Amino acid sequence: HLKPLLMCSQELEKAGLLNKTKIAEGGRKLRKNWSPSWVVLVGNSLVFFKDPKSHTPSTWKPGNSRPESSVDLRGAQLHWANELSSKKNVFKLRTVTGNEFLLQSETDSLIKEWYSTIQNVIERLDRE
Ligand code: I3S
C-alpha cells in the first residue's frame, strides 16, 4: 500500500542549513542574533532546529530531535530584505502573529530555492 509513502513525500518539502535571526516577536522589535539553523519545511510549517551539525540531510528524521521553534506559514508574508542586513541573500518572513525572521545563505541558488518553495506554500494556503 503506497499511501503513507506518498503522504510523507508530500509533507517533507525541503530541509537545509540557513542562517537565521528573529527580528520581531508579536510586532515588537528584537535585537538581531544570527545563528545557523537547520530549517525544515513540512506541510504548512517551517521548523527550526538547533545544532545543525547533528542534522545532516542523510541522517535527519522527523521525530528524532526536538525543534527549537516553528512557524505557521498560513497568512505569512515573504519579502527579499537585503536592505535589512549587510549580509547578501536575505529574506524576511513575517507570520500573522507578527513574528519576523530573517533567513540568509551565502549560496545564491540555495536561497532562491528556499524563497520560491516557501512562497509556493504560502500561495497554496492563501487559495485554500
Ligand atoms: O541591523 P544591525 O543592528 O546592524 O544588525 C547587526 C547587529 O545585530 C550585530 O549585533 P550587535 O549589534 O549585537 O553586535 C550583528 O552581529 C550583525 O550581524 C547584525 O548585522 P547584519 O548586517 O549581519 O544583519
Backbone and ligand atoms as CSV (ligand in chain L), in Angstrom:
chain,resi,resn,atom,element,x,y,z
A,1,HIS,N,N,0.849,-1.196,0.000
A,1,HIS,CA,C,0.000,0.000,0.000
A,1,HIS,C,C,0.889,1.251,0.000
A,2,LEU,N,N,0.750,2.111,-1.001
A,2,LEU,CA,C,1.675,3.236,-1.176
A,2,LEU,C,C,1.275,4.521,-0.472
A,3,LYS,N,N,0.070,4.566,0.044
A,3,LYS,CA,C,-0.441,5.862,0.514
A,3,LYS,C,C,0.436,6.556,1.576
A,4,PRO,N,N,0.881,5.843,2.627
A,4,PRO,CA,C,1.703,6.523,3.638
A,4,PRO,C,C,2.980,7.123,3.049
A,5,LEU,N,N,3.624,6.397,2.137
A,5,LEU,CA,C,4.832,6.893,1.486
A,5,LEU,C,C,4.576,8.187,0.730
A,6,LEU,N,N,3.491,8.197,-0.036
A,6,LEU,CA,C,3.157,9.386,-0.812
A,6,LEU,C,C,2.887,10.568,0.096
A,7,MET,N,N,2.191,10.294,1.204
A,7,MET,CA,C,1.892,11.370,2.142
A,7,MET,C,C,3.177,11.951,2.708
A,8,CYS,N,N,4.142,11.076,3.044
A,8,CYS,CA,C,5.420,11.545,3.568
A,8,CYS,C,C,6.135,12.427,2.563
A,9,SER,N,N,6.209,11.984,1.316
A,9,SER,CA,C,6.991,12.731,0.345
A,9,SER,C,C,6.333,14.070,0.025
A,10,GLN,N,N,5.007,14.166,0.205
A,10,GLN,CA,C,4.359,15.463,0.002
A,10,GLN,C,C,4.625,16.397,1.166
A,11,GLU,N,N,4.702,15.821,2.351
A,11,GLU,CA,C,4.792,16.687,3.522
A,11,GLU,C,C,6.177,17.270,3.741
A,12,LEU,N,N,7.220,16.459,3.602
A,12,LEU,CA,C,8.574,16.971,3.801
A,12,LEU,C,C,9.046,17.603,2.504
A,13,GLU,N,N,8.881,18.925,2.401
A,13,GLU,CA,C,9.142,19.580,1.130
A,13,GLU,C,C,10.609,19.932,0.937
A,14,LYS,N,N,11.267,20.292,2.044
A,14,LYS,CA,C,12.632,20.797,1.909
A,14,LYS,C,C,13.306,20.844,3.271
A,15,ALA,N,N,14.619,20.625,3.287
A,15,ALA,CA,C,15.373,20.746,4.532
A,15,ALA,C,C,16.777,21.223,4.197
A,16,GLY,N,N,17.335,22.053,5.061
A,16,GLY,CA,C,18.690,22.521,4.819
A,16,GLY,C,C,19.164,23.518,5.842
A,17,LEU,N,N,20.414,23.915,5.666
A,17,LEU,CA,C,21.060,24.807,6.626
A,17,LEU,C,C,20.978,26.260,6.136
A,18,LEU,N,N,20.414,27.139,6.972
A,18,LEU,CA,C,20.364,28.573,6.663
A,18,LEU,C,C,20.797,29.348,7.899
A,19,ASN,N,N,21.258,30.576,7.670
A,19,ASN,CA,C,21.468,31.472,8.812
A,19,ASN,C,C,20.146,32.126,9.142
A,20,LYS,N,N,19.878,32.226,10.436
A,20,LYS,CA,C,18.568,32.712,10.878
A,20,LYS,C,C,18.715,33.708,12.010
A,21,THR,N,N,17.887,34.742,11.990
A,21,THR,CA,C,17.717,35.569,13.176
A,21,THR,C,C,16.266,36.009,13.273
A,22,LYS,N,N,15.760,36.028,14.485
A,22,LYS,CA,C,14.414,36.548,14.710
A,22,LYS,C,C,14.551,38.042,14.945
A,23,ILE,N,N,13.739,38.858,14.281
A,23,ILE,CA,C,13.885,40.308,14.460
A,23,ILE,C,C,12.654,40.952,15.086
A,24,ALA,N,N,11.559,40.201,15.204
A,24,ALA,CA,C,10.385,40.734,15.905
A,24,ALA,C,C,9.561,39.601,16.483
A,25,GLU,N,N,8.961,39.883,17.611
A,25,GLU,CA,C,8.092,38.920,18.309
A,25,GLU,C,C,6.778,39.632,18.602
A,26,GLY,N,N,5.709,39.170,17.985
A,26,GLY,CA,C,4.407,39.822,18.179
A,26,GLY,C,C,4.422,41.295,17.830
A,27,GLY,N,N,5.197,41.642,16.775
A,27,GLY,CA,C,5.270,43.028,16.340
A,27,GLY,C,C,6.305,43.861,17.088
A,28,ARG,N,N,6.864,43.306,18.153
A,28,ARG,CA,C,7.854,44.035,18.944
A,28,ARG,C,C,9.258,43.696,18.454
A,29,LYS,N,N,10.028,44.737,18.158
A,29,LYS,CA,C,11.351,44.550,17.569
A,29,LYS,C,C,12.313,43.855,18.540
A,30,LEU,N,N,13.107,42.932,18.025
A,30,LEU,CA,C,14.109,42.243,18.834
A,30,LEU,C,C,15.503,42.571,18.310
A,31,ARG,N,N,16.491,42.415,19.178
A,31,ARG,CA,C,17.879,42.555,18.747
A,31,ARG,C,C,18.276,41.339,17.910
A,32,LYS,N,N,18.967,41.610,16.813
A,32,LYS,CA,C,19.407,40.514,15.933
A,32,LYS,C,C,20.378,39.580,16.641
A,33,ASN,N,N,20.263,38.313,16.340
A,33,ASN,CA,C,21.219,37.332,16.857
A,33,ASN,C,C,21.312,36.203,15.826
A,34,TRP,N,N,22.157,36.398,14.816
A,34,TRP,CA,C,22.270,35.422,13.733
A,34,TRP,C,C,22.873,34.119,14.233
A,35,SER,N,N,22.304,33.005,13.811
A,35,SER,CA,C,22.968,31.719,14.054
A,35,SER,C,C,22.526,30.707,13.004
A,36,PRO,N,N,23.389,29.724,12.726
A,36,PRO,CA,C,22.996,28.710,11.755
A,36,PRO,C,C,21.851,27.867,12.302
A,37,SER,N,N,20.931,27.529,11.434
A,37,SER,CA,C,19.766,26.759,11.856
A,37,SER,C,C,19.443,25.708,10.791
A,38,TRP,N,N,19.085,24.548,11.251
A,38,TRP,CA,C,18.620,23.504,10.331
A,38,TRP,C,C,17.133,23.750,10.114
A,39,VAL,N,N,16.775,24.086,8.882
A,39,VAL,CA,C,15.418,24.512,8.581
A,39,VAL,C,C,14.702,23.422,7.786
A,40,VAL,N,N,13.507,23.084,8.236
A,40,VAL,CA,C,12.745,22.025,7.590
A,40,VAL,C,C,11.355,22.534,7.246
A,41,LEU,N,N,10.975,22.378,5.981
A,41,LEU,CA,C,9.638,22.759,5.546
A,41,LEU,C,C,8.771,21.505,5.483
A,42,VAL,N,N,7.848,21.395,6.427
A,42,VAL,CA,C,6.969,20.219,6.495
A,42,VAL,C,C,5.529,20.696,6.495
A,43,GLY,N,N,4.758,20.255,5.510
A,43,GLY,CA,C,3.357,20.652,5.455
A,43,GLY,C,C,3.228,22.165,5.418
A,44,ASN,N,N,2.502,22.728,6.390
A,44,ASN,CA,C,2.260,24.169,6.422
A,44,ASN,C,C,3.233,24.909,7.323
A,45,SER,N,N,4.270,24.223,7.791
A,45,SER,CA,C,5.152,24.830,8.782
A,45,SER,C,C,6.610,24.836,8.368
A,46,LEU,N,N,7.280,25.880,8.818
A,46,LEU,CA,C,8.727,25.945,8.727
A,46,LEU,C,C,9.244,25.658,10.131
A,47,VAL,N,N,10.069,24.620,10.269
A,47,VAL,CA,C,10.510,24.184,11.588
A,47,VAL,C,C,12.015,24.406,11.707
A,48,PHE,N,N,12.441,24.988,12.833
A,48,PHE,CA,C,13.852,25.302,13.044
A,48,PHE,C,C,14.454,24.380,14.093
A,49,PHE,N,N,15.640,23.858,13.788
A,49,PHE,CA,C,16.366,23.009,14.724
A,49,PHE,C,C,17.721,23.629,15.049
A,50,LYS,N,N,18.111,23.492,16.307
A,50,LYS,CA,C,19.445,23.917,16.731
A,50,LYS,C,C,20.459,22.860,16.327
A,51,ASP,N,N,21.726,23.169,16.578
A,51,ASP,CA,C,22.798,22.205,16.403
A,51,ASP,C,C,22.761,21.512,15.038
A,52,PRO,N,N,22.921,22.288,13.982
A,52,PRO,CA,C,22.803,21.717,12.637
A,52,PRO,C,C,23.812,20.614,12.353
A,53,LYS,N,N,24.931,20.574,13.077
A,53,LYS,CA,C,25.946,19.540,12.808
A,53,LYS,C,C,25.386,18.126,12.954
A,54,SER,N,N,24.418,17.979,13.892
A,54,SER,CA,C,23.866,16.645,14.109
A,54,SER,C,C,22.678,16.342,13.186
A,55,HIS,N,N,22.361,17.265,12.294
A,55,HIS,CA,C,21.200,17.048,11.419
A,55,HIS,C,C,21.590,17.168,9.947
A,56,THR,N,N,22.517,16.354,9.518
A,56,THR,CA,C,22.882,16.378,8.101
A,56,THR,C,C,21.742,15.759,7.294
A,57,PRO,N,N,21.629,16.113,6.033
A,57,PRO,CA,C,20.487,15.636,5.246
A,57,PRO,C,C,20.310,14.120,5.280
A,58,SER,N,N,21.431,13.370,5.321
A,58,SER,CA,C,21.313,11.914,5.252
A,58,SER,C,C,20.781,11.296,6.539
A,59,THR,N,N,20.988,11.983,7.683
A,59,THR,CA,C,20.588,11.356,8.943
A,59,THR,C,C,19.353,11.992,9.572
A,60,TRP,N,N,18.921,13.154,9.056
A,60,TRP,CA,C,17.796,13.812,9.705
A,60,TRP,C,C,16.506,13.034,9.503
A,61,LYS,N,N,15.774,12.844,10.600
A,61,LYS,CA,C,14.446,12.247,10.511
A,61,LYS,C,C,13.511,13.056,11.384
A,62,PRO,N,N,12.297,13.297,10.895
A,62,PRO,CA,C,11.378,13.997,11.770
A,62,PRO,C,C,11.158,13.123,12.996
A,63,GLY,N,N,11.146,13.697,14.171
A,63,GLY,CA,C,10.872,12.892,15.343
A,63,GLY,C,C,12.082,12.515,16.162
A,64,ASN,N,N,13.296,12.526,15.584
A,64,ASN,CA,C,14.453,12.144,16.394
A,64,ASN,C,C,15.148,13.332,17.051
A,65,SER,N,N,14.567,14.526,16.880
A,65,SER,CA,C,15.145,15.678,17.562
A,65,SER,C,C,14.041,16.709,17.811
A,66,ARG,N,N,14.268,17.538,18.805
A,66,ARG,CA,C,13.226,18.467,19.211
A,66,ARG,C,C,13.428,19.816,18.520
A,67,PRO,N,N,12.386,20.334,17.858
A,67,PRO,CA,C,12.549,21.622,17.201
A,67,PRO,C,C,12.770,22.759,18.210
A,68,GLU,N,N,13.541,23.737,17.780
A,68,GLU,CA,C,13.746,24.948,18.570
A,68,GLU,C,C,12.488,25.806,18.519
A,69,SER,N,N,11.933,25.922,17.315
A,69,SER,CA,C,10.691,26.678,17.144
A,69,SER,C,C,10.091,26.326,15.799
A,70,SER,N,N,8.845,26.736,15.591
A,70,SER,CA,C,8.266,26.510,14.271
A,70,SER,C,C,7.333,27.657,13.918
A,71,VAL,N,N,7.127,27.810,12.616
A,71,VAL,CA,C,6.393,28.949,12.085
A,71,VAL,C,C,5.254,28.433,11.222
A,72,ASP,N,N,4.048,28.889,11.502
A,72,ASP,CA,C,2.893,28.553,10.670
A,72,ASP,C,C,2.893,29.473,9.452
A,73,LEU,N,N,2.927,28.878,8.269
A,73,LEU,CA,C,3.041,29.689,7.051
A,73,LEU,C,C,1.701,30.229,6.557
A,74,ARG,N,N,0.614,29.818,7.173
A,74,ARG,CA,C,-0.696,30.310,6.721
A,74,ARG,C,C,-0.814,31.811,6.987
A,75,GLY,N,N,-1.025,32.582,5.915
A,75,GLY,CA,C,-1.155,34.037,6.060
A,75,GLY,C,C,0.172,34.769,6.204
A,76,ALA,N,N,1.270,34.016,6.120
A,76,ALA,CA,C,2.593,34.649,6.271
A,76,ALA,C,C,2.952,35.461,5.027
A,77,GLN,N,N,3.921,36.358,5.212
A,77,GLN,CA,C,4.396,37.185,4.098
A,77,GLN,C,C,5.896,37.015,3.937
A,78,LEU,N,N,6.319,36.958,2.683
A,78,LEU,CA,C,7.729,36.729,2.366
A,78,LEU,C,C,8.215,37.865,1.471
A,79,HIS,N,N,9.366,38.446,1.829
A,79,HIS,CA,C,9.940,39.544,1.033
A,79,HIS,C,C,11.454,39.435,1.020
A,80,TRP,N,N,12.072,39.721,-0.115
A,80,TRP,CA,C,13.518,39.921,-0.112
A,80,TRP,C,C,13.814,41.134,0.744
A,81,ALA,N,N,14.862,41.080,1.529
A,81,ALA,CA,C,15.103,42.140,2.513
A,81,ALA,C,C,16.586,42.442,2.652
A,82,ASN,N,N,17.265,42.636,1.526
A,82,ASN,CA,C,18.708,42.903,1.612
A,82,ASN,C,C,19.009,44.233,2.292
A,83,GLU,N,N,17.993,45.118,2.331
A,83,GLU,CA,C,18.208,46.409,2.998
A,83,GLU,C,C,18.233,46.262,4.527
A,84,LEU,N,N,17.815,45.106,5.027
A,84,LEU,CA,C,17.759,44.904,6.481
A,84,LEU,C,C,19.031,44.278,7.050
A,85,SER,N,N,20.016,44.056,6.187
A,85,SER,CA,C,21.237,43.402,6.664
A,85,SER,C,C,22.414,43.759,5.771
A,86,SER,N,N,23.614,43.671,6.326
A,86,SER,CA,C,24.814,43.823,5.496
A,86,SER,C,C,25.137,42.523,4.769
A,87,LYS,N,N,24.470,41.424,5.176
A,87,LYS,CA,C,24.692,40.140,4.503
A,87,LYS,C,C,23.959,40.124,3.166
A,88,LYS,N,N,24.428,39.273,2.253
A,88,LYS,CA,C,23.720,39.121,0.979
A,88,LYS,C,C,22.669,38.011,1.097
A,89,ASN,N,N,21.754,37.979,0.139
A,89,ASN,CA,C,20.780,36.875,0.053
A,89,ASN,C,C,19.916,36.738,1.311
A,90,VAL,N,N,19.273,37.824,1.705
A,90,VAL,CA,C,18.456,37.829,2.917
A,90,VAL,C,C,16.988,37.992,2.553
A,91,PHE,N,N,16.149,37.121,3.097
A,91,PHE,CA,C,14.716,37.417,3.001
A,91,PHE,C,C,14.064,37.423,4.369
A,92,LYS,N,N,12.911,38.126,4.421
A,92,LYS,CA,C,12.182,38.268,5.672
A,92,LYS,C,C,10.878,37.506,5.592
A,93,LEU,N,N,10.600,36.753,6.637
A,93,LEU,CA,C,9.345,36.026,6.752
A,93,LEU,C,C,8.576,36.605,7.929
A,94,ARG,N,N,7.343,37.036,7.659
A,94,ARG,CA,C,6.512,37.606,8.722
A,94,ARG,C,C,5.270,36.755,8.901
A,95,THR,N,N,5.009,36.314,10.118
A,95,THR,CA,C,3.838,35.475,10.382
A,95,THR,C,C,2.632,36.350,10.701
A,96,VAL,N,N,1.435,35.752,10.671
A,96,VAL,CA,C,0.220,36.511,11.022
A,96,VAL,C,C,0.285,37.039,12.457
A,97,THR,N,N,1.042,36.367,13.307
A,97,THR,CA,C,1.128,36.784,14.705
A,97,THR,C,C,2.173,37.884,14.926
A,98,GLY,N,N,2.806,38.337,13.846
A,98,GLY,CA,C,3.760,39.439,13.969
A,98,GLY,C,C,5.149,39.023,14.398
A,99,ASN,N,N,5.469,37.743,14.196
A,99,ASN,CA,C,6.855,37.305,14.387
A,99,ASN,C,C,7.595,37.471,13.057
A,100,GLU,N,N,8.800,38.024,13.125
A,100,GLU,CA,C,9.575,38.248,11.907
A,100,GLU,C,C,10.942,37.587,12.005
A,101,PHE,N,N,11.298,36.914,10.934
A,101,PHE,CA,C,12.584,36.211,10.855
A,101,PHE,C,C,13.320,36.660,9.609
A,102,LEU,N,N,14.638,36.777,9.715
A,102,LEU,CA,C,15.467,36.903,8.524
A,102,LEU,C,C,16.154,35.567,8.302
A,103,LEU,N,N,16.174,35.137,7.042
A,103,LEU,CA,C,16.888,33.913,6.668
A,103,LEU,C,C,17.882,34.265,5.578
A,104,GLN,N,N,19.051,33.622,5.639
A,104,GLN,CA,C,20.144,34.019,4.748
A,104,GLN,C,C,21.014,32.827,4.392
A,105,SER,N,N,21.544,32.864,3.164
A,105,SER,CA,C,22.546,31.885,2.762
A,105,SER,C,C,23.575,32.570,1.879
A,106,GLU,N,N,24.815,32.142,1.952
A,106,GLU,CA,C,25.849,32.673,1.056
A,106,GLU,C,C,25.656,32.150,-0.372
A,107,THR,N,N,24.887,31.081,-0.520
A,107,THR,CA,C,24.719,30.437,-1.831
A,107,THR,C,C,23.457,30.943,-2.523
A,108,ASP,N,N,23.651,31.686,-3.622
A,108,ASP,CA,C,22.527,32.335,-4.317
A,108,ASP,C,C,21.432,31.344,-4.708
A,109,SER,N,N,21.841,30.218,-5.327
A,109,SER,CA,C,20.855,29.272,-5.852
A,109,SER,C,C,20.027,28.676,-4.716
A,110,LEU,N,N,20.704,28.428,-3.608
A,110,LEU,CA,C,20.044,27.816,-2.449
A,110,LEU,C,C,18.978,28.747,-1.856
A,111,ILE,N,N,19.316,30.022,-1.703
A,111,ILE,CA,C,18.360,30.944,-1.082
A,111,ILE,C,C,17.172,31.186,-2.024
A,112,LYS,N,N,17.440,31.201,-3.327
A,112,LYS,CA,C,16.340,31.360,-4.305
A,112,LYS,C,C,15.383,30.178,-4.244
A,113,GLU,N,N,15.943,28.979,-4.104
A,113,GLU,CA,C,15.101,27.774,-3.975
A,113,GLU,C,C,14.221,27.848,-2.742
A,114,TRP,N,N,14.833,28.259,-1.617
A,114,TRP,CA,C,14.064,28.369,-0.377
A,114,TRP,C,C,12.960,29.404,-0.531
A,115,TYR,N,N,13.321,30.541,-1.123
A,115,TYR,CA,C,12.342,31.611,-1.289
A,115,TYR,C,C,11.135,31.117,-2.095
A,116,SER,N,N,11.397,30.494,-3.231
A,116,SER,CA,C,10.259,30.102,-4.073
A,116,SER,C,C,9.487,28.927,-3.469
A,117,THR,N,N,10.167,28.029,-2.773
A,117,THR,CA,C,9.449,26.919,-2.147
A,117,THR,C,C,8.512,27.426,-1.044
A,118,ILE,N,N,9.015,28.334,-0.200
A,118,ILE,CA,C,8.172,28.888,0.869
A,118,ILE,C,C,7.031,29.709,0.267
A,119,GLN,N,N,7.357,30.504,-0.760
A,119,GLN,CA,C,6.320,31.335,-1.408
A,119,GLN,C,C,5.213,30.448,-1.994
A,120,ASN,N,N,5.598,29.328,-2.592
A,120,ASN,CA,C,4.598,28.409,-3.144
A,120,ASN,C,C,3.669,27.867,-2.071
A,121,VAL,N,N,4.226,27.542,-0.917
A,121,VAL,CA,C,3.397,27.032,0.184
A,121,VAL,C,C,2.431,28.126,0.660
A,122,ILE,N,N,2.954,29.352,0.824
A,122,ILE,CA,C,2.105,30.471,1.268
A,122,ILE,C,C,0.965,30.687,0.274
A,123,GLU,N,N,1.274,30.664,-1.019
A,123,GLU,CA,C,0.237,30.881,-2.047
A,123,GLU,C,C,-0.778,29.743,-2.062
A,124,ARG,N,N,-0.290,28.520,-1.871
A,124,ARG,CA,C,-1.224,27.380,-1.805
A,124,ARG,C,C,-2.179,27.559,-0.633
A,125,LEU,N,N,-1.660,27.972,0.525
A,125,LEU,CA,C,-2.504,28.152,1.705
A,125,LEU,C,C,-3.472,29.319,1.509
A,126,ASP,N,N,-3.035,30.376,0.802
A,126,ASP,CA,C,-3.910,31.528,0.511
A,126,ASP,C,C,-5.120,31.106,-0.321
A,127,ARG,N,N,-4.913,30.112,-1.191
A,127,ARG,CA,C,-6.010,29.677,-2.083
A,127,ARG,C,C,-6.985,28.749,-1.382
A,128,GLU,N,N,-6.601,28.171,-0.266
A,128,GLU,CA,C,-7.446,27.192,0.425
A,128,GLU,C,C,-8.683,27.842,1.045
L,1,I3S,O1,O,20.875,45.647,11.758
L,1,I3S,P1,P,22.011,45.717,12.723
L,1,I3S,O2,O,21.622,46.098,14.084
L,1,I3S,O3,O,23.187,46.474,12.191
L,1,I3S,O4,O,22.471,44.214,12.885
L,1,I3S,C1,C,23.750,43.788,13.276
L,1,I3S,C2,C,23.825,43.624,14.767
L,1,I3S,O5,O,22.698,42.913,15.234
L,1,I3S,C3,C,25.061,42.877,15.211
L,1,I3S,O6,O,24.965,42.575,16.583
L,1,I3S,P2,P,25.448,43.540,17.759
L,1,I3S,O7,O,24.957,44.907,17.421
L,1,I3S,O8,O,24.763,42.908,18.929
L,1,I3S,O9,O,26.936,43.441,17.824
L,1,I3S,C4,C,25.228,41.556,14.475
L,1,I3S,O10,O,26.428,40.949,14.870
L,1,I3S,C5,C,25.228,41.774,12.985
L,1,I3S,O11,O,25.335,40.522,12.349
L,1,I3S,C6,C,23.971,42.488,12.551
L,1,I3S,O12,O,24.017,42.894,11.218
L,1,I3S,P3,P,23.834,42.106,9.868
L,1,I3S,O13,O,24.150,43.171,8.874
L,1,I3S,O14,O,24.833,40.993,9.909
L,1,I3S,O15,O,22.429,41.591,9.708
